[in-house]
Amino acid sequence: MLALQALRSIGPAAAGTARNSPTTATTTRHFWGWINMMFNRVDTARLKVVGPDRLCAEWLLRNGARAKFVNVPHQQVNYNLLPNESVPVLIEEFDGTDSGIMHIGFDHLKGLTRLRKIKLHNCVYLEDQALAKLHFVANTLEELEVSNCKNITDFGLLTLRDLKKLKQLSTHNLPYVKNLQKVEEELRKSLPNCNLDLKP
């Protein structure tokens, strides 16, 4: 986690030096995109050792998100303070506010059996593909917030139709959602038992 923070702290400085060079700026963007992908990809070897819940928590905390375990009253916010690997954990909530989570990281949701609440706020790398991958937790997910995520479109929200267990869906400040009324109509048909709070 410290290594990631150190890398990201030099990002603005590196971008600043490249301000007058389009080629260098493009290279810098690709570099940081690659770094973020490395911190989001699933480590299949580690998955076999620690299981899906522990690995998912490590992914979240490594990228600045938070996780809450079943029967633990507080959120996990520090990668280095996660329980010992010998202690079984089950994720029931996660908060991705201001984090670097990307759609490729949502493969970490495979195998989770207790995840019931997700908050996705101001996730700058979040795209429609991430919402589509929420089908991995369709049997347990009850609450979802998607807000201030600039890359989410109508298509991404419509992929939520398969989340039949949803009881609460909140969205706001999604500038690339162009026909919110139509999206809401479709979601109401597919999710009749879900309380929808969809705002521009």
C-alpha positions as CSV (number, residue, x, y, z in Angstrom):
1,M,0.0,0.0,0.0
2,L,2.8,2.4,0.8
3,A,4.5,1.6,-2.5
4,L,1.2,2.4,-4.3
5,Q,0.8,5.7,-2.5
6,A,4.5,6.6,-3.2
7,L,4.0,5.8,-6.9
8,R,0.8,7.8,-7.2
9,S,2.3,10.8,-5.3
10,I,4.8,11.4,-8.0
11,G,2.1,11.1,-10.7
12,P,1.1,14.8,-10.7
13,A,4.8,15.9,-10.8
14,A,5.5,13.6,-13.7
15,A,2.4,14.9,-15.5
16,G,3.6,18.4,-14.9
17,T,6.9,17.9,-16.5
18,A,5.2,16.5,-19.5
19,R,2.7,19.4,-19.9
20,N,4.4,20.8,-23.0
21,S,5.1,17.5,-24.7
22,P,2.1,15.6,-26.1
23,T,4.2,12.5,-26.7
24,T,5.5,12.4,-23.2
25,A,2.1,13.1,-21.7
26,T,0.6,10.2,-23.6
27,T,3.4,7.9,-22.4
28,T,2.8,9.1,-18.8
29,R,-0.9,8.3,-19.1
30,H,-0.1,4.8,-20.4
31,F,2.3,4.2,-17.6
32,W,-0.2,5.1,-14.9
33,G,-2.8,3.1,-16.6
34,W,-0.5,0.1,-16.6
35,I,0.3,0.7,-12.9
36,N,-3.4,0.8,-12.0
37,M,-4.1,-2.4,-14.0
38,M,-1.3,-4.2,-12.1
39,F,-3.0,-3.2,-8.8
40,N,-6.4,-4.4,-10.0
41,R,-5.7,-7.7,-11.7
42,V,-6.5,-11.0,-9.9
43,D,-3.6,-12.9,-8.6
44,T,-4.8,-16.5,-9.2
45,A,-1.9,-18.1,-7.3
46,R,-2.7,-16.0,-4.2
47,L,-6.5,-16.8,-4.6
48,K,-5.7,-20.4,-4.0
49,V,-3.9,-19.6,-0.8
50,V,-6.2,-17.0,0.9
51,G,-9.6,-17.5,-0.8
52,P,-11.9,-15.0,-2.6
53,D,-12.9,-12.8,0.4
54,R,-9.4,-12.1,1.7
55,L,-8.1,-11.5,-1.9
56,C,-11.0,-9.2,-2.6
57,A,-10.3,-7.2,0.6
58,E,-6.6,-6.9,-0.4
59,W,-7.6,-5.6,-3.8
60,L,-9.9,-3.0,-2.4
61,L,-7.5,-1.7,0.2
62,R,-4.6,-1.8,-2.2
63,N,-6.5,0.6,-4.4
64,G,-7.8,3.0,-1.7
65,A,-11.2,1.5,-1.1
66,R,-12.6,0.1,2.1
67,A,-14.1,-3.3,3.1
68,K,-16.3,-4.4,5.9
69,F,-16.3,-8.0,7.1
70,V,-19.2,-10.0,8.6
71,N,-19.3,-9.7,12.4
72,V,-16.7,-6.9,12.4
73,P,-18.2,-3.5,13.4
74,H,-15.7,-1.3,11.6
75,Q,-14.4,-0.9,8.1
76,Q,-11.0,-2.1,7.1
77,V,-9.1,0.9,5.8
78,N,-5.5,-0.1,6.1
79,Y,-4.0,-3.0,4.1
80,N,-1.4,-3.6,6.8
81,L,-4.0,-4.0,9.5
82,L,-6.0,-6.8,7.8
83,P,-6.5,-9.9,10.0
84,N,-4.0,-12.6,10.0
85,E,-4.3,-14.9,6.9
86,S,-5.2,-17.8,9.2
87,V,-8.4,-15.9,10.3
88,P,-11.4,-16.6,7.9
89,V,-13.1,-13.5,6.7
90,L,-16.3,-12.8,4.7
91,I,-16.9,-9.4,3.0
92,E,-20.4,-8.0,3.4
93,E,-19.8,-4.4,2.3
94,F,-17.3,-2.3,0.4
95,D,-16.9,1.4,-0.2
96,G,-15.0,2.4,-3.3
97,T,-15.1,6.2,-2.7
98,D,-12.2,8.0,-4.3
99,S,-10.4,4.7,-5.0
100,G,-8.5,3.5,-8.0
101,I,-10.6,0.3,-8.6
102,M,-11.1,-0.6,-12.3
103,H,-13.4,-3.0,-14.1
104,I,-10.7,-5.7,-14.4
105,G,-10.6,-5.8,-10.6
106,F,-14.2,-6.7,-10.3
107,D,-13.3,-10.3,-11.1
108,H,-12.4,-10.4,-7.4
109,L,-16.1,-10.6,-6.7
110,K,-16.2,-14.2,-8.0
111,G,-16.8,-16.5,-5.1
112,L,-18.1,-14.0,-2.6
113,T,-21.1,-15.3,-0.8
114,R,-22.1,-12.5,1.7
115,L,-21.5,-9.2,-0.1
116,R,-24.7,-7.2,0.3
117,K,-23.8,-3.5,0.0
118,I,-21.5,-1.6,-2.5
119,K,-20.8,2.1,-2.7
120,L,-19.1,3.4,-5.8
121,H,-18.6,7.2,-5.5
122,N,-16.1,9.3,-7.4
123,C,-14.4,6.2,-8.9
124,V,-12.4,7.9,-11.7
125,Y,-11.5,4.6,-13.5
126,L,-14.9,3.0,-13.2
127,E,-16.6,2.0,-16.5
128,D,-19.7,0.1,-17.6
129,Q,-17.8,-3.2,-17.6
130,A,-17.5,-2.9,-13.8
131,L,-21.2,-2.7,-13.3
132,A,-21.8,-5.6,-15.7
133,K,-19.5,-7.7,-13.5
134,L,-21.8,-7.2,-10.4
135,H,-23.6,-10.2,-11.7
136,F,-21.0,-12.2,-9.8
137,V,-22.8,-11.2,-6.5
138,A,-26.3,-11.1,-7.9
139,N,-27.5,-13.6,-5.3
140,T,-26.5,-11.5,-2.4
141,L,-26.3,-7.8,-3.4
142,E,-29.0,-5.7,-1.8
143,E,-27.8,-2.1,-1.8
144,L,-25.9,-0.2,-4.5
145,E,-24.9,3.4,-4.9
146,V,-23.2,4.7,-8.1
147,S,-22.4,8.4,-8.0
148,N,-20.1,10.9,-9.5
149,C,-18.6,8.3,-11.8
150,K,-17.9,10.1,-15.0
151,N,-17.6,7.1,-17.3
152,I,-20.8,5.3,-16.6
153,T,-23.4,5.4,-19.3
154,D,-27.0,4.2,-19.8
155,F,-25.7,0.8,-20.9
156,G,-23.8,0.3,-17.7
157,L,-26.9,1.1,-15.5
158,L,-29.1,-1.2,-17.6
159,T,-26.7,-4.1,-16.9
160,L,-28.0,-3.9,-13.3
161,R,-31.3,-5.5,-14.4
162,D,-29.9,-8.9,-13.4
163,L,-29.4,-8.0,-9.8
164,K,-32.8,-9.4,-8.7
165,K,-31.9,-9.2,-4.9
166,L,-31.4,-5.4,-5.0
167,K,-33.6,-3.6,-2.5
168,Q,-32.0,-0.1,-2.9
169,L,-30.4,1.5,-5.9
170,S,-29.1,5.1,-5.8
171,T,-27.5,7.0,-8.6
172,H,-26.6,10.7,-9.1
173,N,-24.1,12.9,-11.1
174,L,-23.5,10.5,-13.9
175,P,-23.0,12.9,-16.8
176,Y,-22.8,10.3,-19.6
177,V,-26.2,8.8,-18.7
178,K,-28.3,10.5,-21.4
179,N,-31.8,9.1,-20.9
180,L,-32.3,8.5,-17.2
181,Q,-36.0,8.3,-17.6
182,K,-35.8,5.4,-20.0
183,V,-33.2,3.7,-17.8
184,E,-35.5,4.0,-14.8
185,E,-38.4,2.6,-16.7
186,E,-36.4,-0.5,-17.7
187,L,-35.0,-1.0,-14.2
188,R,-38.5,-0.7,-12.6
189,K,-39.7,-3.5,-14.9
190,S,-36.8,-5.8,-14.1
191,L,-36.4,-4.9,-10.4
192,P,-40.0,-4.4,-9.1
193,N,-39.0,-4.9,-5.4
194,C,-36.1,-2.4,-5.5
195,N,-36.4,1.2,-4.3
196,L,-34.9,3.3,-7.1
197,D,-33.5,6.7,-6.3
198,L,-32.1,7.8,-9.7
199,K,-31.0,11.4,-10.1
200,P,-29.2,13.3,-12.8
